[in-house]
């Protein structure tokens, strides 16, 4: 008897996925609930597990193909061997049997290590490194870009580095054509969706950005004073994002149009505050959501953000953790950005951009002082948010951060 493997329900508004990688080959033995294939959607990467134990008799879709919900991925035979192989070539069965036994004898306690990410493979090739010799920190031991950079920064005994000069000299002596030095990598479904959504946001919304700056002195002093006690009590580090989420929620309550969206001819005002936090991952930018942020204290917000960030980097986010956001915060400052104009996360009407904290001279009480300053950028949909509202929103965020006691006292 054969059991079908089909694409599961992928979540709200997700109708198709791309085959990322099969962990097993046709003819391999599988156990019930063992991951068989990785699917990439426009939101998350997920695994399809074996519905029962047996032998993977057939794979009907290959890596890179697009499939819809309910599509047939393959079949498992519970007879102990692929039924089709026995039917087509009975004479070869005695020869084929040892191969199946060998496959069955392979360790099943761990799955094959995933291939290096495209970025990691490219950097390793440029530096003459063997990715197989680098310990991977990604899912299933996948070598990520950071792993390669860490090896470059702290090289191991460098037997794998020595071949590098030869190809460099060869290129200098006989330059290859531009086409031969190019690398073509197929875009992932996530990257394709990011590209489409960002362009759609530009084409649809009347997008405008307004700026302000905030003196981070008080927040930094508060964080420095209590970070050790905070981490000891709550088991989570006290970062800056928790303060920003609290400040944003307070400003959204005063300016509800920034927490709304346009639906046809209607304005939909959200009387809840699901704050999206943009997180960079190896596969692109994703935005997990802190739900009902207005009902969470600073410690709960920091714990939630830390958990979402870790699962995002490990590729373990659930689809529901990426849906329903009403406003987004993005922090380009962690990469050194001093100022930017963030693009809306449609259909939301506002996104706040945080930036690098930099010491700058400012006038304080008629005197010039050096203060840790950060530029803030609010991109908003001018169809629903007026300029006065956008400026007021940023001023409220600025006021809350420059006097963080307001966040604690909810004033």
N, C-alpha and C positions, 0 to 999 in steps of 0.2 A: 504494500500500500504506500502511496506517495502523499505527502502533505505539502500544500502550497505555502510559499513565503510571499506575502504581499505587502505593499507599502501601507503603513498604518495611517490613521488620521493625523495630519500634521499640525493641526491647530487652526484657530480662527484666521480667515483670510489667506491661508497658505494652501495652495492647490497642487503644487508640484515641487519636485526636488531633483537634485542631481546626484548620481551615484559617485560617491567620493572614492571608496575603495572597498573591495571584497577582502575579508580577512581569511577566507577559505577558498579552496579550489574545488572544482567538481571532482568527486571521488573521495574527498576528505571526510573523515568521521567527525561528527559534531555532537555536542551535548545539549540537552534542553536548556534554554535561556542563555546559551553562549552567543556573544555578539558575532554576527555573520557579515554584515555589510554596514558601511557608514553612508548616511544620506546627508547632503548639504541642502538646506533650504535658504531662503533669503533672510532668515532670522537666526537660526542656530544649526549646529551640526548634531545629528542624533544617530543612534545605532539601532539596527533591527536585529532582534535576538531570534535564535532558533526556536520554533514552536514546539519541537520535540527532539529527542535523540535519534540518531540514525546516520545516514550517509548523505552528503550533499550531492544529489543525483544530477542536478541540472542548474545552470545559471543562465537565465534568459536575457539579462541586460548587462552590459559591460560598463566598466569605469568611464565616467564622463557623460553617460547618457542621461537624458531627462525623463522622469517618470511622474505619473500622476498618482493621486491617492487611490489605493486599491489595485494598482498595477501589479502584475505578476513579476516577482523578482527571481524566483527559482523554485525548486522542489526538493524535498527531503524524502529519501526512501528509508523506511524502517526495516528493510529486509537485510540490512548489513552490507549491501553492495549496490551500486547503481544498476537499476533494472534495465535501462536502455542498453548498457554495455553487454549484458548477458544475452539479450535478445538479438543484437546485431552480430555478435561474434562469439558464439558459444565455444568454438574450437580454441579461442585464445584465452578462455577463462582460466585454465591452470597457470598461464604465464602472468595474467593480470592480477591474479589473487595475491601474490607476494607484494605487489606494489601497493595494493589496498591495505594489506597487513602492515606494511612499512609506514604508510601514512597514519594508520590507526595507532601505531606504536609511538608516534611522535608525541612529545609532551603536550598536554592540553591545559596545563595549569596556567600558561601565559600565552597571549596572542602574539603574532608576529610584530616586530617593531615597525612602526610606520616609517615611510620614506621621509627624508629631510624635507622641510618646507622649501618652496622655490627660492625664497630669499636666502635661507641658510645654505642651500646647495650652490647658489651663485657666488656668495662670498667665499665659501670654502674652495670652490674651483679657482677663483681669482687669487687666493692666497696659497694654493697648492696643498690644501689640507684634505684629508680623507674623512668625510662625514661619519663613516662607520667607526672611526677611532675616537669620536667625540661623544661624551655622555649626553643624552638628550633629556631635557626637562619637560617636554610636552607630553600630550596624551599618548600612552603606549610607547614611551621612550622616544618620541619624535624629536629630532634635532631641530631646534628653532634658531632664529637669527641670533638671539642673545647668547645661546650656547657657543656658537662659532666665534662671536665677538669676545666672549670670555676666554676661549682658548687662545685667541690671538693676543689678548692682553696678558695672559699668563700661560705661555706655551709649555707644553709637555716636552719630553725628550724628542727632538724634532726630526725623526727619521722621515716623516711624511712631508716635511717642508722643503727638503733638499732638492727635489726635482723642479722646484719653481723657476730657478734661473734659466734653465734650458729653453722652455717655451717663450720666455721673455726675449731671450737673445734671438730665437728663431723669428719671432714677429718683427724684431728690429731689423734683421737682415732681409727678410722677405715679407713685407706687410701683407696681411690677408685683406680681402675685400671687406667692405662694411657689412655686407650681408652675412659673411661667415663669422663675424664677431657679434652678431645680434643673437638674442635668445627670445624665442616666442613662447609665451606661457599662456594657456587658456585662462580667462578670467573665471573666478569662482562665482557661483550663484550669488553669494553674499556681496561680492564686489560689483557684479552687474546690477544688483538691486540698489546698492548705495548710489551708483552712478545715475540710475534712472530716477530715483526718488529726489536726489539733490537737484537734478536738472528740472524735474517737474515742479519742485518748490520755487525755483527761479522763474519758471515760465508762468506759474499760476498766481503766486502771491505778489502783492505790491510791497516788496521787501525794502526795508530801510533800517539803518543802524545808527544808534545814538550812543555817545560815550560819556563816561565820567571817570573819576579816579577816587580811590579810597585809601586812607591812611590806615595801614594795618598794625600800627603800634600797639593798640590796646588788645587786639585779638592775639597777636604774637606774645605779648606779655602774659596774658591769661593762659595761653597754651603752654608757655614755658614754665609757669608756676605750678600748674596742676597736671601736666601730662603724665608724670610718673604715678601720682595718686590715682588718676583717672584710669590708667591702664591696669593698675593693680586691682582696682575695685571692679571694673567692668570687663576686663579681659580684652580690651580693644584700644588701639592707639587713638589719641585725640588729634585729629587732623584739622585742616581748614574747611573741608567740604561740609562738615556738619553745621558749622556756623553759616555758611552760604545757603544751605538748604533752609535753615530756620529763617534767615533774613528774607529769602525769596518767598517763602510761604506767607510771611507777614505782609510783604508788598503785594502779593497776588490777592490777598483778602481785601486790600484797599483798592486795587485796580483790577476788578474781575474780568475786564475785557481781554487782558493778557492771558487769562486762564480759560479762554473760550476758543471756539472754532467756528468756521463758516461751513454750513451744510446746505447747499443750494441757495435758497433765498432766506434761510433762517440763520440766526446766531444761536449757538448752543453754549450756554454758560455752565461750566463744570463747578458744582458746589462740593468738590473734593479736590485733593491736591496730590496727584501722582507725579512725582518729580523724576524725570529721566536723567541719568548720569552717564555722559558719554565716556566710553572706555575703549582704549586702543587695544587691539588684539593682532595676532599674526595674520589673521584673515581680513582685517579691516576694522572700521569703527562700528561699534554696536552700542546700544543705549538701553541697558537694564533699568528698571523702574523701581523707585522707592515708593511703595503704595501708602496712601493716607499719611503722608509725611507730617501733616499738621497734628496728628495724634501721637507722634513719637517724640520722645525726649532726645537730647543730644547724643546720649550713649547708644540708644537704639538705632538712631540714624547712622552713626559711625559703624556699628556692628553690621547693619544691613548693607551699607556701601562696601565694606571690606569683604563680606561674603559674596556679594554680586560680582565684585571685581575679580576675585579669585576664580569663581566659576566661569567668568567670561574668558579669562586668560587660559583656563584649562579646557575650554570648549564644552562645558557641562551645564550651561544655562538652559532652563526650560523655556518653551515658547511663551508661556503665560507671563514669565518674568520680563519679557520685552514688549508687552502690549499694554495699551491703555494710558500711556503717559499724557499729561496735560501741559507740561512745561519742561524744558530741558536746560541743563547746565553742562557746559563743556569747559575743560581746563587746559588750554594750550600752554599755560605757564610751566607745566611740568616738562615740556620740551624746549623751554626757553623763549616762547613767543612773548613779545612785548605788547603787541596790539594786533587785532584781527577783526574781521567782520564775519561772524559765524552765520551759516546758512540754516534756515528754519528746518525743523524736523516735522514736516507736514503730517497731519493737518493742524498742528499746533500753531499758535499765533505769536509765540515768543521763545527766544533762546538767549541765555545769558552766557557770555564768554568771559572766563577768568583768565588772567595773564600773569606773567612773571612778576614777583615782588622784587622791586629794585630800589635801592637807596637813592633818593633825589633831594635836592634842596627845595624846601617849600617855605612859604611865609607863614609863621605861626605867632600871633600876637604882636605883629609888627617886627618880628625878628626872623632871620633866615636860619632854619634848622634842617638837619639831615633826617629824613623820615623814610621808613619802608613803604613805598607807594605801589599800588597796583591799578592798572587801567581796567575798567569794566566796559564791556560792549553789550548792548541789548539790540539784537536784530528782531524786528517785529513786522507783522503784516499790517500795512497802513490802511488796508481796507476795513479793518475792525478796530485797530488801535490808533488813536490820535497822537500827535507829537507831544502834547501836554501830558498825556497819560504815560507815555514812554519815559519822558524825562522825570516825571514824578516817581515812577517805579524805581528808576536807578537811584534817585535821591533817597528814597526810603531804604533801599538796600545799603547804600553808603552810610546813612545815619545809624542803622542797626549794627553794622560792622565796626564803626568807629566808637560806638558805645555798647559793647556786647552785653552789658548788664540789661539792656532793653530786651535782649533775646531771652534771658532767664526770667525776667519779670513780665514778659509778654506785653510790652508797652511800645 
